Each structure stands twice: as structure tokens, then as C-alpha cells.
């Protein structure tokens, strides 16, 4: 995935995460991710992406099985985009 495409998707990813959690760490990570992408800082981008992906690794099953989560498909999409972009940074 190209950087520009990820930038286009980022607002939706952050919005999806924020509909599920108000965890201060995640709010901080998403702000830092947005900033790192904007500043074209690949080191910080990778670091923060790893933190967001780690959070999703722990939460994605809970999200999928929670009867109160209405946008499960958006979380799956956000998670997949994060993984795809992170992988593209290593290639």
C-alpha cells in the first residue's frame, strides 16, 4: 500500500478505533500516527503502527464477539489496512 492511499484511509481508521475505545494510550497513539504520517517520519510511523496493531491483536476477537459493537466490518477493514501498510514499510 502506498503512503498516499494510507493517508486517505487514516481518518476512517482513527474514527473506527475511537468509536470503540477512549483508552488514553490509543488516543495518544492515533494522534502520534497521524503526526508521523504528516511529517513523513518512517521511524515513528513504524513504532506507532506497531503499538496500534498490538492493541488490535489483543482486541479484535473481543470486538468480533461483542454484541454491542455495530461496526465490526469497519474494525476488520481498519485492522487489515494497518497490517498491509505496516508490511509495505518493510518491503
PDB file of N, CA, C and O in Angstrom:
ATOM      1  N   UNK A   1       0.852  -1.179   0.000  1.00  0.00           N
ATOM      2  CA  UNK A   1       0.000   0.000   0.000  1.00  0.00           C
ATOM      3  C   UNK A   1       0.896   1.239   0.000  1.00  0.00           C
ATOM      4  O   UNK A   1       1.875   1.321   0.742  1.00  0.00           O
ATOM      5  N   UNK A   2       0.542   2.177  -0.832  1.00  0.00           N
ATOM      6  CA  UNK A   2       1.288   3.423  -0.927  1.00  0.00           C
ATOM      7  C   UNK A   2       0.924   4.365   0.224  1.00  0.00           C
ATOM      8  O   UNK A   2      -0.175   4.299   0.775  1.00  0.00           O
ATOM      9  N   UNK A   3       1.861   5.235   0.569  1.00  0.00           N
ATOM     10  CA  UNK A   3       1.662   6.192   1.658  1.00  0.00           C
ATOM     11  C   UNK A   3       0.411   7.040   1.430  1.00  0.00           C
ATOM     12  O   UNK A   3      -0.381   7.243   2.351  1.00  0.00           O
ATOM     13  N   UNK A   4       0.234   7.531   0.208  1.00  0.00           N
ATOM     14  CA  UNK A   4      -0.905   8.405  -0.088  1.00  0.00           C
ATOM     15  C   UNK A   4      -2.233   7.686   0.136  1.00  0.00           C
ATOM     16  O   UNK A   4      -3.181   8.274   0.655  1.00  0.00           O
ATOM     17  N   UNK A   5      -2.299   6.423  -0.251  1.00  0.00           N
ATOM     18  CA  UNK A   5      -3.523   5.647  -0.036  1.00  0.00           C
ATOM     19  C   UNK A   5      -3.784   5.466   1.459  1.00  0.00           C
ATOM     20  O   UNK A   5      -4.927   5.549   1.910  1.00  0.00           O
ATOM     21  N   UNK A   6      -2.711   5.218   2.230  1.00  0.00           N
ATOM     22  CA  UNK A   6      -2.866   5.069   3.677  1.00  0.00           C
ATOM     23  C   UNK A   6      -3.362   6.369   4.309  1.00  0.00           C
ATOM     24  O   UNK A   6      -4.212   6.348   5.199  1.00  0.00           O
ATOM     25  N   UNK A   7      -2.830   7.492   3.847  1.00  0.00           N
ATOM     26  CA  UNK A   7      -3.273   8.794   4.356  1.00  0.00           C
ATOM     27  C   UNK A   7      -4.779   8.962   4.132  1.00  0.00           C
ATOM     28  O   UNK A   7      -5.488   9.461   5.006  1.00  0.00           O
ATOM     29  N   UNK A   8      -5.257   8.547   2.968  1.00  0.00           N
ATOM     30  CA  UNK A   8      -6.686   8.647   2.654  1.00  0.00           C
ATOM     31  C   UNK A   8      -7.510   7.797   3.610  1.00  0.00           C
ATOM     32  O   UNK A   8      -8.596   8.204   4.024  1.00  0.00           O
ATOM     33  N   UNK A   9      -7.005   6.619   3.963  1.00  0.00           N
ATOM     34  CA  UNK A   9      -7.729   5.687   4.836  1.00  0.00           C
ATOM     35  C   UNK A   9      -7.605   6.031   6.321  1.00  0.00           C
ATOM     36  O   UNK A   9      -8.427   5.590   7.126  1.00  0.00           O
ATOM     37  N   UNK A  10      -6.596   6.807   6.691  1.00  0.00           N
ATOM     38  CA  UNK A  10      -6.258   7.012   8.099  1.00  0.00           C
ATOM     39  C   UNK A  10      -7.385   7.637   8.920  1.00  0.00           C
ATOM     40  O   UNK A  10      -7.612   7.225  10.058  1.00  0.00           O
ATOM     41  N   UNK A  11      -8.084   8.607   8.375  1.00  0.00           N
ATOM     42  CA  UNK A  11      -9.189   9.228   9.114  1.00  0.00           C
ATOM     43  C   UNK A  11     -10.261   8.218   9.489  1.00  0.00           C
ATOM     44  O   UNK A  11     -10.790   8.246  10.601  1.00  0.00           O
ATOM     45  N   UNK A  12     -10.577   7.331   8.560  1.00  0.00           N
ATOM     46  CA  UNK A  12     -11.559   6.284   8.834  1.00  0.00           C
ATOM     47  C   UNK A  12     -11.072   5.292   9.872  1.00  0.00           C
ATOM     48  O   UNK A  12     -11.841   4.845  10.724  1.00  0.00           O
ATOM     49  N   UNK A  13      -9.803   4.950   9.802  1.00  0.00           N
ATOM     50  CA  UNK A  13      -9.216   4.023  10.775  1.00  0.00           C
ATOM     51  C   UNK A  13      -9.293   4.619  12.176  1.00  0.00           C
ATOM     52  O   UNK A  13      -9.741   3.963  13.116  1.00  0.00           O
ATOM     53  N   UNK A  14      -8.855   5.859  12.305  1.00  0.00           N
ATOM     54  CA  UNK A  14      -8.863   6.522  13.613  1.00  0.00           C
ATOM     55  C   UNK A  14     -10.294   6.670  14.128  1.00  0.00           C
ATOM     56  O   UNK A  14     -10.562   6.419  15.303  1.00  0.00           O
ATOM     57  N   UNK A  15     -11.204   7.075  13.257  1.00  0.00           N
ATOM     58  CA  UNK A  15     -12.601   7.202  13.664  1.00  0.00           C
ATOM     59  C   UNK A  15     -13.184   5.882  14.137  1.00  0.00           C
ATOM     60  O   UNK A  15     -13.931   5.845  15.115  1.00  0.00           O
ATOM     61  N   UNK A  16     -12.849   4.806  13.455  1.00  0.00           N
ATOM     62  CA  UNK A  16     -13.331   3.478  13.837  1.00  0.00           C
ATOM     63  C   UNK A  16     -12.804   3.087  15.209  1.00  0.00           C
ATOM     64  O   UNK A  16     -13.553   2.589  16.050  1.00  0.00           O
ATOM     65  N   UNK A  17     -11.525   3.310  15.431  1.00  0.00           N
ATOM     66  CA  UNK A  17     -10.926   2.983  16.733  1.00  0.00           C
ATOM     67  C   UNK A  17     -11.590   3.798  17.837  1.00  0.00           C
ATOM     68  O   UNK A  17     -11.905   3.268  18.902  1.00  0.00           O
ATOM     69  N   UNK A  18     -11.800   5.081  17.582  1.00  0.00           N
ATOM     70  CA  UNK A  18     -12.363   5.956  18.614  1.00  0.00           C
ATOM     71  C   UNK A  18     -13.836   5.667  18.907  1.00  0.00           C
ATOM     72  O   UNK A  18     -14.333   6.051  19.965  1.00  0.00           O
ATOM     73  N   UNK A  19     -14.546   4.992  17.986  1.00  0.00           N
ATOM     74  CA  UNK A  19     -15.922   4.597  18.312  1.00  0.00           C
ATOM     75  C   UNK A  19     -15.943   3.451  19.312  1.00  0.00           C
ATOM     76  O   UNK A  19     -16.951   3.224  19.981  1.00  0.00           O
ATOM     77  N   UNK A  20     -14.832   2.730  19.417  1.00  0.00           N
ATOM     78  CA  UNK A  20     -14.773   1.554  20.290  1.00  0.00           C
ATOM     79  C   UNK A  20     -14.132   1.859  21.638  1.00  0.00           C
ATOM     80  O   UNK A  20     -14.548   1.314  22.660  1.00  0.00           O
ATOM     81  N   UNK A  21     -13.130   2.717  21.648  1.00  0.00           N
ATOM     82  CA  UNK A  21     -12.379   2.926  22.883  1.00  0.00           C
ATOM     83  C   UNK A  21     -12.058   4.394  23.116  1.00  0.00           C
ATOM     84  O   UNK A  21     -11.886   5.177  22.182  1.00  0.00           O
ATOM     85  N   UNK A  22     -11.985   4.732  24.379  1.00  0.00           N
ATOM     86  CA  UNK A  22     -11.486   6.044  24.809  1.00  0.00           C
ATOM     87  C   UNK A  22     -10.201   5.847  25.612  1.00  0.00           C
ATOM     88  O   UNK A  22      -9.800   6.707  26.395  1.00  0.00           O
ATOM     89  N   UNK A  23      -9.575   4.707  25.400  1.00  0.00           N
ATOM     90  CA  UNK A  23      -8.310   4.393  26.056  1.00  0.00           C
ATOM     91  C   UNK A  23      -7.312   5.518  25.764  1.00  0.00           C
ATOM     92  O   UNK A  23      -7.016   5.787  24.600  1.00  0.00           O
ATOM     93  N   UNK A  24      -6.790   6.175  26.800  1.00  0.00           N
ATOM     94  CA  UNK A  24      -5.878   7.298  26.584  1.00  0.00           C
ATOM     95  C   UNK A  24      -4.630   6.924  25.786  1.00  0.00           C
ATOM     96  O   UNK A  24      -4.108   7.742  25.029  1.00  0.00           O
ATOM     97  N   UNK A  25      -4.153   5.697  25.954  1.00  0.00           N
ATOM     98  CA  UNK A  25      -2.988   5.278  25.176  1.00  0.00           C
ATOM     99  C   UNK A  25      -3.324   5.240  23.685  1.00  0.00           C
ATOM    100  O   UNK A  25      -2.553   5.721  22.855  1.00  0.00           O
ATOM    101  N   UNK A  26      -4.483   4.665  23.352  1.00  0.00           N
ATOM    102  CA  UNK A  26      -4.871   4.575  21.941  1.00  0.00           C
ATOM    103  C   UNK A  26      -5.133   5.952  21.348  1.00  0.00           C
ATOM    104  O   UNK A  26      -4.794   6.202  20.191  1.00  0.00           O
ATOM    105  N   UNK A  27      -5.723   6.832  22.115  1.00  0.00           N
ATOM    106  CA  UNK A  27      -5.943   8.195  21.621  1.00  0.00           C
ATOM    107  C   UNK A  27      -4.597   8.854  21.332  1.00  0.00           C
ATOM    108  O   UNK A  27      -4.429   9.526  20.314  1.00  0.00           O
ATOM    109  N   UNK A  28      -3.649   8.656  22.229  1.00  0.00           N
ATOM    110  CA  UNK A  28      -2.301   9.187  22.019  1.00  0.00           C
ATOM    111  C   UNK A  28      -1.616   8.561  20.815  1.00  0.00           C
ATOM    112  O   UNK A  28      -0.993   9.258  20.014  1.00  0.00           O
ATOM    113  N   UNK A  29      -1.733   7.241  20.690  1.00  0.00           N
ATOM    114  CA  UNK A  29      -1.102   6.557  19.555  1.00  0.00           C
ATOM    115  C   UNK A  29      -1.672   7.042  18.226  1.00  0.00           C
ATOM    116  O   UNK A  29      -0.925   7.262  17.273  1.00  0.00           O
ATOM    117  N   UNK A  30      -2.988   7.208  18.158  1.00  0.00           N
ATOM    118  CA  UNK A  30      -3.583   7.629  16.891  1.00  0.00           C
ATOM    119  C   UNK A  30      -3.184   9.067  16.541  1.00  0.00           C
ATOM    120  O   UNK A  30      -2.992   9.392  15.369  1.00  0.00           O
ATOM    121  N   UNK A  31      -3.061   9.919  17.549  1.00  0.00           N
ATOM    122  CA  UNK A  31      -2.587  11.289  17.295  1.00  0.00           C
ATOM    123  C   UNK A  31      -1.152  11.269  16.785  1.00  0.00           C
ATOM    124  O   UNK A  31      -0.809  11.972  15.834  1.00  0.00           O
ATOM    125  N   UNK A  32      -0.320  10.456  17.425  1.00  0.00           N
ATOM    126  CA  UNK A  32       1.087  10.368  17.016  1.00  0.00           C
ATOM    127  C   UNK A  32       1.230   9.744  15.631  1.00  0.00           C
ATOM    128  O   UNK A  32       2.102  10.140  14.857  1.00  0.00           O
ATOM    129  N   UNK A  33       0.381   8.777  15.319  1.00  0.00           N
ATOM    130  CA  UNK A  33       0.428   8.159  13.992  1.00  0.00           C
ATOM    131  C   UNK A  33       0.091   9.188  12.920  1.00  0.00           C
ATOM    132  O   UNK A  33       0.770   9.280  11.896  1.00  0.00           O
ATOM    133  N   UNK A  34      -0.947   9.948  13.162  1.00  0.00           N
ATOM    134  CA  UNK A  34      -1.350  10.995  12.215  1.00  0.00           C
ATOM    135  C   UNK A  34      -0.217  12.010  12.019  1.00  0.00           C
ATOM    136  O   UNK A  34       0.076  12.424  10.898  1.00  0.00           O
ATOM    137  N   UNK A  35       0.403  12.396  13.118  1.00  0.00           N
ATOM    138  CA  UNK A  35       1.504  13.361  13.075  1.00  0.00           C
ATOM    139  C   UNK A  35       2.707  12.787  12.329  1.00  0.00           C
ATOM    140  O   UNK A  35       3.299  13.470  11.493  1.00  0.00           O
ATOM    141  N   UNK A  36       3.073  11.543  12.623  1.00  0.00           N
ATOM    142  CA  UNK A  36       4.233  10.913  11.986  1.00  0.00           C
ATOM    143  C   UNK A  36       4.022  10.766  10.481  1.00  0.00           C
ATOM    144  O   UNK A  36       4.943  10.983   9.694  1.00  0.00           O
ATOM    145  N   UNK A  37       2.812  10.400  10.091  1.00  0.00           N
ATOM    146  CA  UNK A  37       2.497  10.278   8.661  1.00  0.00           C
ATOM    147  C   UNK A  37       2.586  11.645   7.997  1.00  0.00           C
ATOM    148  O   UNK A  37       3.175  11.785   6.925  1.00  0.00           O
ATOM    149  N   UNK A  38       2.004  12.644   8.632  1.00  0.00           N
ATOM    150  CA  UNK A  38       2.013  14.003   8.082  1.00  0.00           C
ATOM    151  C   UNK A  38       3.443  14.514   7.908  1.00  0.00           C
ATOM    152  O   UNK A  38       3.753  15.184   6.923  1.00  0.00           O
ATOM    153  N   UNK A  39       4.311  14.195   8.872  1.00  0.00           N
ATOM    154  CA  UNK A  39       5.697  14.667   8.835  1.00  0.00           C
ATOM    155  C   UNK A  39       6.613  13.739   8.036  1.00  0.00           C
ATOM    156  O   UNK A  39       7.818  13.974   7.947  1.00  0.00           O
ATOM    157  N   UNK A  40       6.037  12.685   7.456  1.00  0.00           N
ATOM    158  CA  UNK A  40       6.798  11.713   6.679  1.00  0.00           C
ATOM    159  C   UNK A  40       7.975  11.158   7.491  1.00  0.00           C
ATOM    160  O   UNK A  40       9.110  11.115   7.018  1.00  0.00           O
ATOM    161  N   UNK A  41       7.673  10.737   8.718  1.00  0.00           N
ATOM    162  CA  UNK A  41       8.665  10.206   9.654  1.00  0.00           C
ATOM    163  C   UNK A  41       8.505   8.684   9.730  1.00  0.00           C
ATOM    164  O   UNK A  41       7.712   8.185  10.527  1.00  0.00           O
ATOM    165  N   UNK A  42       9.257   7.944   8.903  1.00  0.00           N
ATOM    166  CA  UNK A  42       9.052   6.497   8.833  1.00  0.00           C
ATOM    167  C   UNK A  42       9.375   5.758  10.132  1.00  0.00           C
ATOM    168  O   UNK A  42       8.724   4.761  10.445  1.00  0.00           O
ATOM    169  N   UNK A  43      10.346   6.216  10.878  1.00  0.00           N
ATOM    170  CA  UNK A  43      10.715   5.539  12.126  1.00  0.00           C
ATOM    171  C   UNK A  43       9.578   5.598  13.146  1.00  0.00           C
ATOM    172  O   UNK A  43       9.184   4.579  13.712  1.00  0.00           O
ATOM    173  N   UNK A  44       9.058   6.800  13.370  1.00  0.00           N
ATOM    174  CA  UNK A  44       7.956   6.965  14.316  1.00  0.00           C
ATOM    175  C   UNK A  44       6.696   6.283  13.789  1.00  0.00           C
ATOM    176  O   UNK A  44       5.939   5.692  14.559  1.00  0.00           O
ATOM    177  N   UNK A  45       6.474   6.364  12.489  1.00  0.00           N
ATOM    178  CA  UNK A  45       5.312   5.704  11.893  1.00  0.00           C
ATOM    179  C   UNK A  45       5.334   4.212  12.198  1.00  0.00           C
ATOM    180  O   UNK A  45       4.323   3.655  12.626  1.00  0.00           O
ATOM    181  N   UNK A  46       6.471   3.561  11.983  1.00  0.00           N
ATOM    182  CA  UNK A  46       6.586   2.123  12.257  1.00  0.00           C
ATOM    183  C   UNK A  46       6.355   1.822  13.735  1.00  0.00           C
ATOM    184  O   UNK A  46       5.639   0.881  14.077  1.00  0.00           O
ATOM    185  N   UNK A  47       6.956   2.615  14.598  1.00  0.00           N
ATOM    186  CA  UNK A  47       6.835   2.404  16.041  1.00  0.00           C
ATOM    187  C   UNK A  47       5.374   2.503  16.492  1.00  0.00           C
ATOM    188  O   UNK A  47       4.879   1.638  17.214  1.00  0.00           O
ATOM    189  N   UNK A  48       4.703   3.552  16.063  1.00  0.00           N
ATOM    190  CA  UNK A  48       3.317   3.761  16.485  1.00  0.00           C
ATOM    191  C   UNK A  48       2.385   2.751  15.808  1.00  0.00           C
ATOM    192  O   UNK A  48       1.453   2.254  16.440  1.00  0.00           O
ATOM    193  N   UNK A  49       2.624   2.449  14.548  1.00  0.00           N
ATOM    194  CA  UNK A  49       1.820   1.426  13.875  1.00  0.00           C
ATOM    195  C   UNK A  49       1.895   0.104  14.629  1.00  0.00           C
ATOM    196  O   UNK A  49       0.883  -0.577  14.799  1.00  0.00           O
ATOM    197  N   UNK A  50       3.090  -0.255  15.080  1.00  0.00           N
ATOM    198  CA  UNK A  50       3.249  -1.499  15.845  1.00  0.00           C
ATOM    199  C   UNK A  50       2.413  -1.472  17.119  1.00  0.00           C
ATOM    200  O   UNK A  50       1.829  -2.487  17.499  1.00  0.00           O
ATOM    201  N   UNK A  51       2.354  -0.326  17.777  1.00  0.00           N
ATOM    202  CA  UNK A  51       1.561  -0.211  19.008  1.00  0.00           C
ATOM    203  C   UNK A  51       0.063  -0.335  18.716  1.00  0.00           C
ATOM    204  O   UNK A  51      -0.664  -0.997  19.457  1.00  0.00           O
ATOM    205  N   UNK A  52      -0.390   0.298  17.645  1.00  0.00           N
ATOM    206  CA  UNK A  52      -1.806   0.217  17.277  1.00  0.00           C
ATOM    207  C   UNK A  52      -2.153  -1.215  16.848  1.00  0.00           C
ATOM    208  O   UNK A  52      -3.204  -1.735  17.222  1.00  0.00           O
ATOM    209  N   UNK A  53      -1.288  -1.840  16.080  1.00  0.00           N
ATOM    210  CA  UNK A  53      -1.521  -3.223  15.653  1.00  0.00           C
ATOM    211  C   UNK A  53      -1.511  -4.162  16.850  1.00  0.00           C
ATOM    212  O   UNK A  53      -2.329  -5.079  16.921  1.00  0.00           O
ATOM    213  N   UNK A  54      -0.598  -3.946  17.791  1.00  0.00           N
ATOM    214  CA  UNK A  54      -0.580  -4.770  19.011  1.00  0.00           C
ATOM    215  C   UNK A  54      -1.900  -4.646  19.765  1.00  0.00           C
ATOM    216  O   UNK A  54      -2.434  -5.641  20.257  1.00  0.00           O
ATOM    217  N   UNK A  55      -2.425  -3.426  19.855  1.00  0.00           N
ATOM    218  CA  UNK A  55      -3.713  -3.223  20.518  1.00  0.00           C
ATOM    219  C   UNK A  55      -4.806  -4.000  19.785  1.00  0.00           C
ATOM    220  O   UNK A  55      -5.610  -4.691  20.411  1.00  0.00           O
ATOM    221  N   UNK A  56      -4.831  -3.883  18.457  1.00  0.00           N
ATOM    222  CA  UNK A  56      -5.834  -4.614  17.678  1.00  0.00           C
ATOM    223  C   UNK A  56      -5.661  -6.124  17.833  1.00  0.00           C
ATOM    224  O   UNK A  56      -6.648  -6.857  17.897  1.00  0.00           O
ATOM    225  N   UNK A  57      -4.414  -6.594  17.892  1.00  0.00           N
ATOM    226  CA  UNK A  57      -4.185  -8.030  18.099  1.00  0.00           C
ATOM    227  C   UNK A  57      -4.875  -8.517  19.369  1.00  0.00           C
ATOM    228  O   UNK A  57      -5.404  -9.628  19.410  1.00  0.00           O
ATOM    229  N   UNK A  58      -4.866  -7.684  20.397  1.00  0.00           N
ATOM    230  CA  UNK A  58      -5.495  -8.048  21.670  1.00  0.00           C
ATOM    231  C   UNK A  58      -7.013  -7.854  21.653  1.00  0.00           C
ATOM    232  O   UNK A  58      -7.729  -8.558  22.365  1.00  0.00           O
ATOM    233  N   UNK A  59      -7.503  -6.931  20.867  1.00  0.00           N
ATOM    234  CA  UNK A  59      -8.916  -6.540  20.914  1.00  0.00           C
ATOM    235  C   UNK A  59      -9.789  -7.112  19.802  1.00  0.00           C
ATOM    236  O   UNK A  59     -11.008  -7.166  19.960  1.00  0.00           O
ATOM    237  N   UNK A  60      -9.211  -7.537  18.689  1.00  0.00           N
ATOM    238  CA  UNK A  60     -10.023  -7.870  17.515  1.00  0.00           C
ATOM    239  C   UNK A  60     -11.015  -8.997  17.787  1.00  0.00           C
ATOM    240  O   UNK A  60     -12.136  -8.957  17.282  1.00  0.00           O
ATOM    241  N   UNK A  61     -10.629  -9.999  18.572  1.00  0.00           N
ATOM    242  CA  UNK A  61     -11.574 -11.081  18.895  1.00  0.00           C
ATOM    243  C   UNK A  61     -12.699 -10.582  19.802  1.00  0.00           C
ATOM    244  O   UNK A  61     -13.853 -10.983  19.652  1.00  0.00           O
ATOM    245  N   UNK A  62     -12.350  -9.705  20.744  1.00  0.00           N
ATOM    246  CA  UNK A  62     -13.378  -9.124  21.620  1.00  0.00           C
ATOM    247  C   UNK A  62     -14.366  -8.298  20.801  1.00  0.00           C
ATOM    248  O   UNK A  62     -15.577  -8.361  21.016  1.00  0.00           O
ATOM    249  N   UNK A  63     -13.837  -7.531  19.868  1.00  0.00           N
ATOM    250  CA  UNK A  63     -14.683  -6.705  19.001  1.00  0.00           C
ATOM    251  C   UNK A  63     -15.616  -7.600  18.186  1.00  0.00           C
ATOM    252  O   UNK A  63     -16.813  -7.329  18.083  1.00  0.00           O
ATOM    253  N   UNK A  64     -15.067  -8.655  17.615  1.00  0.00           N
ATOM    254  CA  UNK A  64     -15.849  -9.556  16.761  1.00  0.00           C
ATOM    255  C   UNK A  64     -16.970 -10.249  17.526  1.00  0.00           C
ATOM    256  O   UNK A  64     -18.006 -10.578  16.949  1.00  0.00           O
ATOM    257  N   UNK A  65     -16.766 -10.470  18.819  1.00  0.00           N
ATOM    258  CA  UNK A  65     -17.750 -11.210  19.615  1.00  0.00           C
ATOM    259  C   UNK A  65     -18.624 -10.332  20.505  1.00  0.00           C
ATOM    260  O   UNK A  65     -19.448 -10.845  21.262  1.00  0.00           O
ATOM    261  N   UNK A  66     -18.452  -9.025  20.422  1.00  0.00           N
ATOM    262  CA  UNK A  66     -19.218  -8.100  21.258  1.00  0.00           C
ATOM    263  C   UNK A  66     -20.532  -7.738  20.566  1.00  0.00           C
ATOM    264  O   UNK A  66     -20.529  -7.159  19.480  1.00  0.00           O
ATOM    265  N   UNK A  67     -21.632  -8.076  21.188  1.00  0.00           N
ATOM    266  CA  UNK A  67     -22.948  -7.796  20.604  1.00  0.00           C
ATOM    267  C   UNK A  67     -23.240  -6.305  20.481  1.00  0.00           C
ATOM    268  O   UNK A  67     -24.113  -5.912  19.707  1.00  0.00           O
ATOM    269  N   UNK A  68     -22.529  -5.474  21.226  1.00  0.00           N
ATOM    270  CA  UNK A  68     -22.785  -4.036  21.212  1.00  0.00           C
ATOM    271  C   UNK A  68     -21.948  -3.282  20.183  1.00  0.00           C
ATOM    272  O   UNK A  68     -22.179  -2.095  19.952  1.00  0.00           O
ATOM    273  N   UNK A  69     -20.990  -3.950  19.568  1.00  0.00           N
ATOM    274  CA  UNK A  69     -20.185  -3.307  18.526  1.00  0.00           C
ATOM    275  C   UNK A  69     -20.957  -3.416  17.212  1.00  0.00           C
ATOM    276  O   UNK A  69     -21.215  -4.513  16.717  1.00  0.00           O
ATOM    277  N   UNK A  70     -21.318  -2.264  16.659  1.00  0.00           N
ATOM    278  CA  UNK A  70     -22.166  -2.231  15.463  1.00  0.00           C
ATOM    279  C   UNK A  70     -21.366  -2.195  14.165  1.00  0.00           C
ATOM    280  O   UNK A  70     -21.913  -2.463  13.095  1.00  0.00           O
ATOM    281  N   UNK A  71     -20.078  -1.867  14.247  1.00  0.00           N
ATOM    282  CA  UNK A  71     -19.283  -1.689  13.028  1.00  0.00           C
ATOM    283  C   UNK A  71     -18.104  -2.671  12.971  1.00  0.00           C
ATOM    284  O   UNK A  71     -16.968  -2.279  12.701  1.00  0.00           O
ATOM    285  N   UNK A  72     -18.388  -3.923  13.225  1.00  0.00           N
ATOM    286  CA  UNK A  72     -17.343  -4.958  13.231  1.00  0.00           C
ATOM    287  C   UNK A  72     -16.592  -5.015  11.903  1.00  0.00           C
ATOM    288  O   UNK A  72     -15.372  -5.179  11.882  1.00  0.00           O
ATOM    289  N   UNK A  73     -17.319  -4.879  10.800  1.00  0.00           N
ATOM    290  CA  UNK A  73     -16.667  -4.938   9.491  1.00  0.00           C
ATOM    291  C   UNK A  73     -15.696  -3.775   9.296  1.00  0.00           C
ATOM    292  O   UNK A  73     -14.684  -3.925   8.611  1.00  0.00           O
ATOM    293  N   UNK A  74     -15.988  -2.627   9.887  1.00  0.00           N
ATOM    294  CA  UNK A  74     -15.075  -1.486   9.785  1.00  0.00           C
ATOM    295  C   UNK A  74     -13.798  -1.737  10.590  1.00  0.00           C
ATOM    296  O   UNK A  74     -12.711  -1.334  10.177  1.00  0.00           O
ATOM    297  N   UNK A  75     -13.932  -2.397  11.728  1.00  0.00           N
ATOM    298  CA  UNK A  75     -12.743  -2.746  12.510  1.00  0.00           C
ATOM    299  C   UNK A  75     -11.868  -3.732  11.749  1.00  0.00           C
ATOM    300  O   UNK A  75     -10.643  -3.602  11.741  1.00  0.00           O
ATOM    301  N   UNK A  76     -12.484  -4.703  11.119  1.00  0.00           N
ATOM    302  CA  UNK A  76     -11.729  -5.680  10.325  1.00  0.00           C
ATOM    303  C   UNK A  76     -11.003  -4.975   9.193  1.00  0.00           C
ATOM    304  O   UNK A  76      -9.834  -5.255   8.926  1.00  0.00           O
ATOM    305  N   UNK A  77     -11.696  -4.059   8.526  1.00  0.00           N
ATOM    306  CA  UNK A  77     -11.084  -3.302   7.434  1.00  0.00           C
ATOM    307  C   UNK A  77      -9.922  -2.456   7.950  1.00  0.00           C
ATOM    308  O   UNK A  77      -8.850  -2.437   7.345  1.00  0.00           O
ATOM    309  N   UNK A  78     -10.131  -1.759   9.061  1.00  0.00           N
ATOM    310  CA  UNK A  78      -9.079  -0.918   9.639  1.00  0.00           C
ATOM    311  C   UNK A  78      -7.859  -1.759  10.003  1.00  0.00           C
ATOM    312  O   UNK A  78      -6.727  -1.387   9.694  1.00  0.00           O
ATOM    313  N   UNK A  79      -8.091  -2.878  10.653  1.00  0.00           N
ATOM    314  CA  UNK A  79      -7.012  -3.786  11.061  1.00  0.00           C
ATOM    315  C   UNK A  79      -6.243  -4.288   9.838  1.00  0.00           C
ATOM    316  O   UNK A  79      -5.012  -4.298   9.842  1.00  0.00           O
ATOM    317  N   UNK A  80      -6.954  -4.699   8.805  1.00  0.00           N
ATOM    318  CA  UNK A  80      -6.305  -5.189   7.585  1.00  0.00           C
ATOM    319  C   UNK A  80      -5.471  -4.103   6.913  1.00  0.00           C
ATOM    320  O   UNK A  80      -4.368  -4.372   6.439  1.00  0.00           O
ATOM    321  N   UNK A  81      -5.989  -2.889   6.870  1.00  0.00           N
ATOM    322  CA  UNK A  81      -5.247  -1.778   6.258  1.00  0.00           C
ATOM    323  C   UNK A  81      -3.981  -1.490   7.059  1.00  0.00           C
ATOM    324  O   UNK A  81      -2.912  -1.290   6.482  1.00  0.00           O
ATOM    325  N   UNK A  82      -4.097  -1.466   8.384  1.00  0.00           N
ATOM    326  CA  UNK A  82      -2.920  -1.236   9.230  1.00  0.00           C
ATOM    327  C   UNK A  82      -1.852  -2.295   8.975  1.00  0.00           C
ATOM    328  O   UNK A  82      -0.675  -1.968   8.824  1.00  0.00           O
ATOM    329  N   UNK A  83      -2.256  -3.552   8.926  1.00  0.00           N
ATOM    330  CA  UNK A  83      -1.305  -4.640   8.672  1.00  0.00           C
ATOM    331  C   UNK A  83      -0.669  -4.509   7.289  1.00  0.00           C
ATOM    332  O   UNK A  83       0.540  -4.686   7.136  1.00  0.00           O
ATOM    333  N   UNK A  84      -1.480  -4.201   6.294  1.00  0.00           N
ATOM    334  CA  UNK A  84      -0.968  -4.074   4.928  1.00  0.00           C
ATOM    335  C   UNK A  84       0.031  -2.924   4.814  1.00  0.00           C
ATOM    336  O   UNK A  84       1.086  -3.072   4.199  1.00  0.00           O
ATOM    337  N   UNK A  85      -0.306  -1.778   5.408  1.00  0.00           N
ATOM    338  CA  UNK A  85       0.608  -0.639   5.316  1.00  0.00           C
ATOM    339  C   UNK A  85       1.896  -0.915   6.086  1.00  0.00           C
ATOM    340  O   UNK A  85       2.984  -0.579   5.618  1.00  0.00           O
ATOM    341  N   UNK A  86       1.777  -1.520   7.256  1.00  0.00           N
ATOM    342  CA  UNK A  86       2.976  -1.831   8.050  1.00  0.00           C
ATOM    343  C   UNK A  86       3.893  -2.767   7.278  1.00  0.00           C
ATOM    344  O   UNK A  86       5.110  -2.584   7.273  1.00  0.00           O
ATOM    345  N   UNK A  87       3.316  -3.762   6.629  1.00  0.00           N
ATOM    346  CA  UNK A  87       4.103  -4.702   5.833  1.00  0.00           C
ATOM    347  C   UNK A  87       4.800  -3.985   4.678  1.00  0.00           C
ATOM    348  O   UNK A  87       5.942  -4.303   4.346  1.00  0.00           O
ATOM    349  N   UNK A  88       4.118  -3.025   4.072  1.00  0.00           N
ATOM    350  CA  UNK A  88       4.703  -2.296   2.940  1.00  0.00           C
ATOM    351  C   UNK A  88       5.898  -1.451   3.368  1.00  0.00           C
ATOM    352  O   UNK A  88       6.765  -1.148   2.549  1.00  0.00           O
ATOM    353  N   UNK A  89       5.953  -1.071   4.629  1.00  0.00           N
ATOM    354  CA  UNK A  89       7.083  -0.266   5.106  1.00  0.00           C
ATOM    355  C   UNK A  89       8.359  -1.090   5.228  1.00  0.00           C
ATOM    356  O   UNK A  89       9.458  -0.534   5.245  1.00  0.00           O
ATOM    357  N   UNK A  90       8.222  -2.402   5.312  1.00  0.00           N
ATOM    358  CA  UNK A  90       9.388  -3.281   5.422  1.00  0.00           C
ATOM    359  C   UNK A  90       9.859  -3.812   4.076  1.00  0.00           C
ATOM    360  O   UNK A  90      10.913  -4.443   3.995  1.00  0.00           O
ATOM    361  N   UNK A  91       9.094  -3.564   3.023  1.00  0.00           N
ATOM    362  CA  UNK A  91       9.489  -4.125   1.723  1.00  0.00           C
ATOM    363  C   UNK A  91      10.225  -3.122   0.867  1.00  0.00           C
ATOM    364  O   UNK A  91      10.623  -3.440  -0.253  1.00  0.00           O
TER     365      UNK A  91
END
